[in-house]
Amino acid sequence: MSGNSIGKFFRLMSFGESHGSAVGGVIDGCPAGIALSADFIQGELNRRRPGQSEVSTPRKEEDTVEILSGIFEGKSTGMPIGFLVRNQNQNSKDYNHLKDLYRPSHADYTWEKKYGIRDYRGGGRSSAREHIARVVAGAVAKQVLAGYGISIRAYTSQVGPIAVTRPYQELPLERAEDNIVRCPDAGIAEEMIALIRQLRDEGDSVGGIVSCVIQGVPAGLGEPVFDRFQARLAHAMMSINATKGFEYGSGFAAASMQGSGHNDSFVMKGSEVHTATNRSGGIQGGVTNGEDIYFRVAFKPVATIMKRQETVTRDGKEVTLEAHGRHDPCVIPRAVPVVEAMAAIVVLDMLLEARTDWGR
């Protein structure tokens, strides 16, 4: 199985399955001498872990990270950073009834066709528990980026039809962690929570959108033609489980606009060139222009629901599936730190690719 790594200069390889003994990864390319806080890494994992609220899966996992290498006396050594998180609360018996059938909209059928074998316990490696490795790598990348004034903030901007309509510039993004859906608009957050509760009680699920803002990225990052900044960013975001769409800047709305209303005029702010508007989302010609990088990621409803669904078995028999187990009614709140992590990995990787002078 290939495709388990991401990045060129700051590189993550992840390993592990949902019901295996552990999940983890190896980070290669972290610059040496960076102060890395284990508490910060754990704090990022706590934002993603299951069982954190009534709108997430009730599976209880501490998700305690064990750093195996690459950090000495609180600083990166420049060597590979190995880490793992042990699985502690698997209920594999909940999946016995899935051994010989394919769950609708899951990876069961496609992975079995590709590999000839699959781990039916929670989806094995197709489970979102693989995201643990991404969050750890993202936490490392965030700490490196902080030294260069680069910050990343994601938030829940839509759950089902309930959406935040104000632009991110008018939102208190630092308040997103104040509620269990991670929405910076408190009033909209309550509506989102009510909808998720309703669908959870009905045995259903709901999708939504995570928006993200990256600030402080210098102009000039991105490699034309195939490694444009937005292409690398889209690749990272679309690798996250349950993603269905990616857009940056004006996104799909640009299709209905005219050039006269869409172009970002250049202006001088002091001695620096800026744009009067930011419909480009901080990226022009595949290269960052120094403005805020703004993008959105759409997620589908969680595929495992408690309603009866029609499917087929491995031998072609049509059956009715009644799912069991512990699942999120909405993936969006726990996807927020994953989106931030993947953004951090991409930004740091492209900074290193640009041969940034780290001053070490």
Contacts in CASP RR format, 6 or more apart in sequence:
PFRMAT RR
TARGET T0000
AUTHOR 0000-0000-0000
METHOD contacts of the structure
MODEL  1
MSGNSIGKFFRLMSFGESHGSAVGGVIDGCPAGIALSADFIQGELNRRRP
GQSEVSTPRKEEDTVEILSGIFEGKSTGMPIGFLVRNQNQNSKDYNHLKD
LYRPSHADYTWEKKYGIRDYRGGGRSSAREHIARVVAGAVAKQVLAGYGI
SIRAYTSQVGPIAVTRPYQELPLERAEDNIVRCPDAGIAEEMIALIRQLR
DEGDSVGGIVSCVIQGVPAGLGEPVFDRFQARLAHAMMSINATKGFEYGS
GFAAASMQGSGHNDSFVMKGSEVHTATNRSGGIQGGVTNGEDIYFRVAFK
PVATIMKRQETVTRDGKEVTLEAHGRHDPCVIPRAVPVVEAMAAIVVLDM
LLEARTDWGR
1 115 0 8 1.000
1 125 0 8 1.000
4 13 0 8 1.000
4 14 0 8 1.000
4 15 0 8 1.000
5 11 0 8 1.000
5 12 0 8 1.000
5 13 0 8 1.000
5 14 0 8 1.000
6 12 0 8 1.000
6 235 0 8 1.000
6 236 0 8 1.000
6 239 0 8 1.000
6 345 0 8 1.000
7 345 0 8 1.000
7 346 0 8 1.000
7 349 0 8 1.000
8 349 0 8 1.000
8 352 0 8 1.000
8 353 0 8 1.000
9 29 0 8 1.000
9 349 0 8 1.000
9 352 0 8 1.000
9 353 0 8 1.000
10 27 0 8 1.000
10 28 0 8 1.000
10 29 0 8 1.000
10 30 0 8 1.000
10 141 0 8 1.000
10 345 0 8 1.000
10 348 0 8 1.000
10 349 0 8 1.000
10 352 0 8 1.000
11 27 0 8 1.000
11 28 0 8 1.000
11 29 0 8 1.000
11 349 0 8 1.000
12 25 0 8 1.000
12 26 0 8 1.000
12 27 0 8 1.000
12 28 0 8 1.000
12 133 0 8 1.000
12 134 0 8 1.000
12 137 0 8 1.000
12 345 0 8 1.000
13 25 0 8 1.000
13 26 0 8 1.000
13 28 0 8 1.000
14 23 0 8 1.000
14 24 0 8 1.000
14 25 0 8 1.000
14 130 0 8 1.000
14 133 0 8 1.000
14 134 0 8 1.000
15 23 0 8 1.000
15 24 0 8 1.000
15 25 0 8 1.000
15 133 0 8 1.000
16 22 0 8 1.000
16 23 0 8 1.000
16 24 0 8 1.000
16 125 0 8 1.000
16 129 0 8 1.000
16 130 0 8 1.000
17 23 0 8 1.000
17 119 0 8 1.000
17 121 0 8 1.000
17 123 0 8 1.000
17 124 0 8 1.000
17 125 0 8 1.000
17 127 0 8 1.000
17 129 0 8 1.000
18 87 0 8 1.000
18 90 0 8 1.000
18 119 0 8 1.000
18 121 0 8 1.000
18 122 0 8 1.000
18 123 0 8 1.000
18 124 0 8 1.000
18 125 0 8 1.000
18 127 0 8 1.000
18 129 0 8 1.000
19 87 0 8 1.000
19 90 0 8 1.000
19 92 0 8 1.000
19 95 0 8 1.000
19 119 0 8 1.000
19 121 0 8 1.000
19 122 0 8 1.000
19 124 0 8 1.000
20 87 0 8 1.000
20 90 0 8 1.000
20 121 0 8 1.000
20 124 0 8 1.000
21 86 0 8 1.000
21 87 0 8 1.000
22 84 0 8 1.000
22 85 0 8 1.000
22 86 0 8 1.000
22 87 0 8 1.000
23 84 0 8 1.000
23 85 0 8 1.000
23 87 0 8 1.000
23 129 0 8 1.000
23 130 0 8 1.000
23 132 0 8 1.000
23 133 0 8 1.000
24 82 0 8 1.000
24 83 0 8 1.000
24 84 0 8 1.000
24 85 0 8 1.000
24 132 0 8 1.000
24 133 0 8 1.000
24 136 0 8 1.000
25 82 0 8 1.000
25 83 0 8 1.000
25 84 0 8 1.000
25 133 0 8 1.000
25 136 0 8 1.000
25 137 0 8 1.000
26 80 0 8 1.000
26 81 0 8 1.000
26 82 0 8 1.000
26 83 0 8 1.000
27 80 0 8 1.000
27 81 0 8 1.000
27 82 0 8 1.000
27 83 0 8 1.000
27 136 0 8 1.000
27 137 0 8 1.000
27 140 0 8 1.000
28 80 0 8 1.000
28 81 0 8 1.000
29 78 0 8 1.000
29 80 0 8 1.000
29 352 0 8 1.000
30 70 0 8 1.000
30 76 0 8 1.000
30 78 0 8 1.000
30 81 0 8 1.000
30 140 0 8 1.000
30 144 0 8 1.000
31 76 0 8 1.000
31 78 0 8 1.000
31 144 0 8 1.000
31 352 0 8 1.000
31 358 0 8 1.000
31 360 0 8 1.000
32 75 0 8 1.000
32 76 0 8 1.000
32 77 0 8 1.000
32 78 0 8 1.000
32 360 0 8 1.000
33 75 0 8 1.000
33 76 0 8 1.000
33 77 0 8 1.000
33 78 0 8 1.000
33 360 0 8 1.000
34 75 0 8 1.000
34 76 0 8 1.000
34 143 0 8 1.000
34 144 0 8 1.000
35 74 0 8 1.000
35 75 0 8 1.000
35 143 0 8 1.000
36 71 0 8 1.000
36 74 0 8 1.000
36 75 0 8 1.000
36 76 0 8 1.000
36 140 0 8 1.000
36 143 0 8 1.000
37 74 0 8 1.000
37 143 0 8 1.000
38 65 0 8 1.000
38 67 0 8 1.000
38 71 0 8 1.000
38 74 0 8 1.000
40 139 0 8 1.000
40 142 0 8 1.000
40 143 0 8 1.000
41 65 0 8 1.000
41 67 0 8 1.000
41 136 0 8 1.000
41 139 0 8 1.000
41 140 0 8 1.000
42 64 0 8 1.000
42 65 0 8 1.000
43 139 0 8 1.000
44 135 0 8 1.000
44 136 0 8 1.000
44 138 0 8 1.000
44 139 0 8 1.000
44 142 0 8 1.000
44 337 0 8 1.000
44 341 0 8 1.000
45 63 0 8 1.000
45 64 0 8 1.000
45 65 0 8 1.000
45 85 0 8 1.000
45 132 0 8 1.000
45 135 0 8 1.000
45 136 0 8 1.000
45 139 0 8 1.000
46 52 0 8 1.000
46 63 0 8 1.000
47 135 0 8 1.000
47 177 0 8 1.000
47 334 0 8 1.000
47 336 0 8 1.000
47 337 0 8 1.000
48 63 0 8 1.000
48 131 0 8 1.000
48 132 0 8 1.000
48 135 0 8 1.000
48 334 0 8 1.000
48 337 0 8 1.000
48 338 0 8 1.000
49 61 0 8 1.000
49 62 0 8 1.000
49 63 0 8 1.000
50 56 0 8 1.000
50 57 0 8 1.000
50 58 0 8 1.000
50 59 0 8 1.000
50 60 0 8 1.000
50 61 0 8 1.000
50 326 0 8 1.000
50 328 0 8 1.000
50 334 0 8 1.000
51 57 0 8 1.000
51 58 0 8 1.000
51 59 0 8 1.000
51 60 0 8 1.000
51 61 0 8 1.000
52 180 0 8 1.000
52 334 0 8 1.000
53 180 0 8 1.000
53 333 0 8 1.000
54 180 0 8 1.000
54 197 0 8 1.000
54 200 0 8 1.000
55 180 0 8 1.000
55 181 0 8 1.000
55 193 0 8 1.000
55 196 0 8 1.000
55 197 0 8 1.000
55 200 0 8 1.000
55 328 0 8 1.000
55 329 0 8 1.000
55 330 0 8 1.000
55 333 0 8 1.000
56 328 0 8 1.000
56 333 0 8 1.000
56 334 0 8 1.000
57 326 0 8 1.000
57 327 0 8 1.000
57 328 0 8 1.000
58 326 0 8 1.000
59 89 0 8 1.000
59 91 0 8 1.000
59 326 0 8 1.000
60 89 0 8 1.000
61 87 0 8 1.000
61 88 0 8 1.000
61 89 0 8 1.000
62 88 0 8 1.000
63 85 0 8 1.000
63 132 0 8 1.000
64 85 0 8 1.000
64 86 0 8 1.000
65 83 0 8 1.000
65 84 0 8 1.000
65 85 0 8 1.000
65 136 0 8 1.000
66 83 0 8 1.000
66 84 0 8 1.000
66 85 0 8 1.000
66 86 0 8 1.000
67 81 0 8 1.000
67 82 0 8 1.000
67 83 0 8 1.000
68 82 0 8 1.000
68 83 0 8 1.000
68 84 0 8 1.000
69 79 0 8 1.000
69 80 0 8 1.000
69 81 0 8 1.000
69 82 0 8 1.000
70 76 0 8 1.000
70 77 0 8 1.000
70 78 0 8 1.000
70 79 0 8 1.000
70 80 0 8 1.000
70 81 0 8 1.000
70 82 0 8 1.000
71 77 0 8 1.000
71 81 0 8 1.000
76 140 0 8 1.000
81 140 0 8 1.000
83 133 0 8 1.000
83 136 0 8 1.000
85 132 0 8 1.000
85 136 0 8 1.000
87 129 0 8 1.000
90 121 0 8 1.000
91 325 0 8 1.000
91 326 0 8 1.000
92 121 0 8 1.000
94 324 0 8 1.000
94 325 0 8 1.000
94 326 0 8 1.000
95 120 0 8 1.000
95 121 0 8 1.000
95 122 0 8 1.000
95 123 0 8 1.000
95 324 0 8 1.000
95 325 0 8 1.000
97 324 0 8 1.000
98 108 0 8 1.000
98 120 0 8 1.000
99 120 0 8 1.000
100 313 0 8 1.000
100 314 0 8 1.000
100 315 0 8 1.000
101 108 0 8 1.000
101 311 0 8 1.000
101 312 0 8 1.000
101 313 0 8 1.000
101 314 0 8 1.000
101 319 0 8 1.000
101 321 0 8 1.000
102 108 0 8 1.000
102 109 0 8 1.000
102 112 0 8 1.000
102 311 0 8 1.000
102 312 0 8 1.000
102 313 0 8 1.000
102 314 0 8 1.000
103 303 0 8 1.000
103 304 0 8 1.000
103 311 0 8 1.000
103 321 0 8 1.000
103 323 0 8 1.000
104 303 0 8 1.000
104 309 0 8 1.000
104 310 0 8 1.000
104 311 0 8 1.000
104 321 0 8 1.000
105 300 0 8 1.000
105 303 0 8 1.000
106 123 0 8 1.000
106 126 0 8 1.000
106 303 0 8 1.000
106 304 0 8 1.000
107 118 0 8 1.000
107 123 0 8 1.000
107 126 0 8 1.000
108 118 0 8 1.000
108 120 0 8 1.000
108 123 0 8 1.000
111 118 0 8 1.000
111 126 0 8 1.000
112 118 0 8 1.000
112 314 0 8 1.000
118 124 0 8 1.000
119 125 0 8 1.000
126 241 0 8 1.000
127 241 0 8 1.000
128 241 0 8 1.000
128 242 0 8 1.000
128 331 0 8 1.000
128 334 0 8 1.000
130 241 0 8 1.000
131 240 0 8 1.000
131 241 0 8 1.000
131 338 0 8 1.000
131 341 0 8 1.000
134 240 0 8 1.000
134 338 0 8 1.000
134 341 0 8 1.000
134 342 0 8 1.000
134 345 0 8 1.000
135 337 0 8 1.000
135 338 0 8 1.000
135 341 0 8 1.000
137 341 0 8 1.000
137 345 0 8 1.000
138 340 0 8 1.000
138 341 0 8 1.000
138 342 0 8 1.000
138 344 0 8 1.000
138 345 0 8 1.000
139 341 0 8 1.000
139 344 0 8 1.000
141 341 0 8 1.000
141 344 0 8 1.000
141 345 0 8 1.000
141 347 0 8 1.000
141 348 0 8 1.000
142 152 0 8 1.000
142 340 0 8 1.000
142 341 0 8 1.000
142 344 0 8 1.000
144 348 0 8 1.000
145 151 0 8 1.000
145 152 0 8 1.000
145 344 0 8 1.000
145 347 0 8 1.000
145 348 0 8 1.000
145 351 0 8 1.000
148 216 0 8 1.000
148 351 0 8 1.000
148 356 0 8 1.000
149 216 0 8 1.000
150 214 0 8 1.000
150 215 0 8 1.000
150 216 0 8 1.000
150 217 0 8 1.000
150 347 0 8 1.000
151 214 0 8 1.000
151 215 0 8 1.000
151 216 0 8 1.000
152 212 0 8 1.000
152 213 0 8 1.000
152 214 0 8 1.000
152 215 0 8 1.000
152 340 0 8 1.000
152 343 0 8 1.000
152 344 0 8 1.000
152 347 0 8 1.000
153 173 0 8 1.000
153 174 0 8 1.000
153 176 0 8 1.000
153 212 0 8 1.000
153 213 0 8 1.000
153 215 0 8 1.000
153 340 0 8 1.000
154 176 0 8 1.000
154 182 0 8 1.000
154 210 0 8 1.000
154 211 0 8 1.000
154 212 0 8 1.000
154 213 0 8 1.000
154 336 0 8 1.000
154 337 0 8 1.000
154 339 0 8 1.000
154 340 0 8 1.000
154 343 0 8 1.000
155 168 0 8 1.000
155 171 0 8 1.000
155 173 0 8 1.000
155 176 0 8 1.000
155 182 0 8 1.000
155 183 0 8 1.000
155 184 0 8 1.000
155 210 0 8 1.000
155 211 0 8 1.000
155 212 0 8 1.000
155 336 0 8 1.000
156 176 0 8 1.000
156 181 0 8 1.000
156 182 0 8 1.000
156 183 0 8 1.000
156 189 0 8 1.000
156 192 0 8 1.000
156 208 0 8 1.000
156 209 0 8 1.000
156 210 0 8 1.000
156 211 0 8 1.000
156 332 0 8 1.000
156 333 0 8 1.000
156 336 0 8 1.000
157 163 0 8 1.000
157 164 0 8 1.000
157 183 0 8 1.000
157 209 0 8 1.000
157 210 0 8 1.000
157 211 0 8 1.000
157 296 0 8 1.000
158 164 0 8 1.000
158 208 0 8 1.000
158 209 0 8 1.000
158 332 0 8 1.000
159 181 0 8 1.000
159 183 0 8 1.000
159 192 0 8 1.000
159 195 0 8 1.000
159 196 0 8 1.000
159 206 0 8 1.000
159 207 0 8 1.000
159 208 0 8 1.000
159 330 0 8 1.000
159 332 0 8 1.000
160 195 0 8 1.000
160 206 0 8 1.000
160 207 0 8 1.000
160 208 0 8 1.000
162 188 0 8 1.000
162 191 0 8 1.000
162 192 0 8 1.000
162 195 0 8 1.000
163 188 0 8 1.000
163 209 0 8 1.000
164 171 0 8 1.000
164 183 0 8 1.000
164 184 0 8 1.000
164 185 0 8 1.000
164 188 0 8 1.000
164 211 0 8 1.000
166 185 0 8 1.000
168 211 0 8 1.000
168 213 0 8 1.000
168 294 0 8 1.000
171 184 0 8 1.000
171 185 0 8 1.000
172 184 0 8 1.000
173 184 0 8 1.000
173 213 0 8 1.000
174 184 0 8 1.000
175 184 0 8 1.000
175 186 0 8 1.000
176 182 0 8 1.000
176 183 0 8 1.000
176 184 0 8 1.000
176 336 0 8 1.000
178 186 0 8 1.000
179 186 0 8 1.000
179 189 0 8 1.000
179 190 0 8 1.000
179 193 0 8 1.000
180 193 0 8 1.000
180 333 0 8 1.000
181 189 0 8 1.000
181 192 0 8 1.000
181 193 0 8 1.000
181 196 0 8 1.000
181 330 0 8 1.000
181 332 0 8 1.000
181 333 0 8 1.000
182 332 0 8 1.000
182 333 0 8 1.000
182 336 0 8 1.000
183 189 0 8 1.000
183 192 0 8 1.000
195 206 0 8 1.000
196 206 0 8 1.000
196 329 0 8 1.000
196 330 0 8 1.000
199 205 0 8 1.000
199 206 0 8 1.000
199 329 0 8 1.000
199 330 0 8 1.000
200 329 0 8 1.000
202 307 0 8 1.000
203 305 0 8 1.000
203 306 0 8 1.000
203 307 0 8 1.000
203 329 0 8 1.000
204 301 0 8 1.000
204 305 0 8 1.000
204 306 0 8 1.000
204 307 0 8 1.000
204 329 0 8 1.000
205 301 0 8 1.000
205 302 0 8 1.000
205 303 0 8 1.000
205 304 0 8 1.000
205 305 0 8 1.000
205 327 0 8 1.000
205 328 0 8 1.000
205 329 0 8 1.000
205 330 0 8 1.000
206 301 0 8 1.000
206 329 0 8 1.000
206 330 0 8 1.000
207 299 0 8 1.000
207 300 0 8 1.000
207 301 0 8 1.000
207 302 0 8 1.000
207 330 0 8 1.000
207 331 0 8 1.000
207 332 0 8 1.000
208 298 0 8 1.000
208 299 0 8 1.000
208 330 0 8 1.000
208 332 0 8 1.000
209 296 0 8 1.000
209 297 0 8 1.000
209 298 0 8 1.000
209 299 0 8 1.000
209 332 0 8 1.000
210 296 0 8 1.000
210 297 0 8 1.000
210 299 0 8 1.000
210 332 0 8 1.000
210 335 0 8 1.000
210 336 0 8 1.000
210 339 0 8 1.000
211 294 0 8 1.000
211 295 0 8 1.000
211 296 0 8 1.000
211 297 0 8 1.000
212 294 0 8 1.000
212 295 0 8 1.000
212 296 0 8 1.000
212 297 0 8 1.000
212 339 0 8 1.000
212 340 0 8 1.000
212 343 0 8 1.000
213 292 0 8 1.000
213 293 0 8 1.000
213 294 0 8 1.000
214 292 0 8 1.000
214 293 0 8 1.000
214 294 0 8 1.000
214 343 0 8 1.000
214 347 0 8 1.000
215 292 0 8 1.000
215 293 0 8 1.000
216 290 0 8 1.000
216 292 0 8 1.000
217 282 0 8 1.000
217 288 0 8 1.000
217 290 0 8 1.000
217 293 0 8 1.000
217 347 0 8 1.000
218 288 0 8 1.000
218 290 0 8 1.000
219 287 0 8 1.000
219 288 0 8 1.000
219 289 0 8 1.000
219 290 0 8 1.000
220 287 0 8 1.000
220 288 0 8 1.000
220 289 0 8 1.000
220 290 0 8 1.000
220 354 0 8 1.000
221 229 0 8 1.000
221 287 0 8 1.000
221 288 0 8 1.000
221 347 0 8 1.000
221 350 0 8 1.000
221 351 0 8 1.000
221 354 0 8 1.000
222 228 0 8 1.000
222 229 0 8 1.000
222 232 0 8 1.000
222 286 0 8 1.000
222 287 0 8 1.000
222 288 0 8 1.000
222 350 0 8 1.000
222 353 0 8 1.000
222 354 0 8 1.000
223 350 0 8 1.000
223 353 0 8 1.000
224 285 0 8 1.000
224 286 0 8 1.000
224 287 0 8 1.000
228 283 0 8 1.000
228 285 0 8 1.000
228 286 0 8 1.000
228 287 0 8 1.000
229 283 0 8 1.000
229 286 0 8 1.000
229 287 0 8 1.000
229 288 0 8 1.000
229 293 0 8 1.000
229 350 0 8 1.000
230 248 0 8 1.000
230 283 0 8 1.000
230 286 0 8 1.000
230 295 0 8 1.000
231 286 0 8 1.000
232 346 0 8 1.000
232 349 0 8 1.000
232 350 0 8 1.000
233 246 0 8 1.000
233 248 0 8 1.000
233 293 0 8 1.000
233 295 0 8 1.000
233 343 0 8 1.000
233 346 0 8 1.000
234 246 0 8 1.000
234 248 0 8 1.000
236 342 0 8 1.000
236 343 0 8 1.000
236 345 0 8 1.000
236 346 0 8 1.000
237 243 0 8 1.000
237 245 0 8 1.000
237 246 0 8 1.000
237 295 0 8 1.000
237 297 0 8 1.000
237 339 0 8 1.000
237 342 0 8 1.000
237 343 0 8 1.000
238 245 0 8 1.000
238 246 0 8 1.000
239 342 0 8 1.000
240 297 0 8 1.000
240 335 0 8 1.000
240 338 0 8 1.000
240 339 0 8 1.000
240 342 0 8 1.000
241 331 0 8 1.000
242 299 0 8 1.000
242 300 0 8 1.000
242 302 0 8 1.000
242 303 0 8 1.000
242 331 0 8 1.000
242 335 0 8 1.000
243 297 0 8 1.000
243 298 0 8 1.000
243 299 0 8 1.000
243 300 0 8 1.000
244 298 0 8 1.000
244 299 0 8 1.000
244 300 0 8 1.000
245 297 0 8 1.000
245 298 0 8 1.000
246 295 0 8 1.000
246 296 0 8 1.000
246 297 0 8 1.000
246 298 0 8 1.000
247 295 0 8 1.000
247 296 0 8 1.000
248 281 0 8 1.000
248 282 0 8 1.000
248 283 0 8 1.000
248 293 0 8 1.000
248 294 0 8 1.000
248 295 0 8 1.000
248 296 0 8 1.000
249 278 0 8 1.000
249 279 0 8 1.000
249 280 0 8 1.000
249 281 0 8 1.000
249 282 0 8 1.000
249 283 0 8 1.000
249 294 0 8 1.000
249 295 0 8 1.000
250 257 0 8 1.000
250 262 0 8 1.000
250 279 0 8 1.000
250 280 0 8 1.000
250 281 0 8 1.000
251 296 0 8 1.000
254 262 0 8 1.000
254 279 0 8 1.000
262 279 0 8 1.000
263 279 0 8 1.000
264 275 0 8 1.000
264 276 0 8 1.000
264 277 0 8 1.000
264 278 0 8 1.000
264 279 0 8 1.000
264 280 0 8 1.000
264 284 0 8 1.000
265 275 0 8 1.000
265 276 0 8 1.000
265 277 0 8 1.000
266 273 0 8 1.000
266 274 0 8 1.000
266 275 0 8 1.000
266 276 0 8 1.000
267 273 0 8 1.000
267 274 0 8 1.000
267 275 0 8 1.000
267 276 0 8 1.000
268 274 0 8 1.000
274 290 0 8 1.000
274 291 0 8 1.000
275 282 0 8 1.000
275 289 0 8 1.000
275 291 0 8 1.000
278 291 0 8 1.000
278 292 0 8 1.000
278 294 0 8 1.000
280 289 0 8 1.000
280 291 0 8 1.000
281 291 0 8 1.000
281 292 0 8 1.000
281 293 0 8 1.000
281 294 0 8 1.000
281 295 0 8 1.000
282 288 0 8 1.000
282 289 0 8 1.000
282 290 0 8 1.000
282 291 0 8 1.000
282 292 0 8 1.000
282 293 0 8 1.000
282 294 0 8 1.000
283 289 0 8 1.000
283 293 0 8 1.000
297 335 0 8 1.000
297 339 0 8 1.000
299 331 0 8 1.000
299 332 0 8 1.000
299 335 0 8 1.000
301 330 0 8 1.000
302 327 0 8 1.000
302 328 0 8 1.000
302 329 0 8 1.000
302 330 0 8 1.000
302 331 0 8 1.000
304 323 0 8 1.000
304 325 0 8 1.000
304 327 0 8 1.000
305 323 0 8 1.000
305 327 0 8 1.000
306 322 0 8 1.000
306 323 0 8 1.000
308 320 0 8 1.000
308 321 0 8 1.000
308 322 0 8 1.000
309 320 0 8 1.000
309 321 0 8 1.000
309 323 0 8 1.000
310 318 0 8 1.000
310 319 0 8 1.000
310 320 0 8 1.000
310 321 0 8 1.000
311 318 0 8 1.000
311 319 0 8 1.000
311 320 0 8 1.000
311 321 0 8 1.000
312 318 0 8 1.000
312 319 0 8 1.000
313 319 0 8 1.000
328 334 0 8 1.000
END
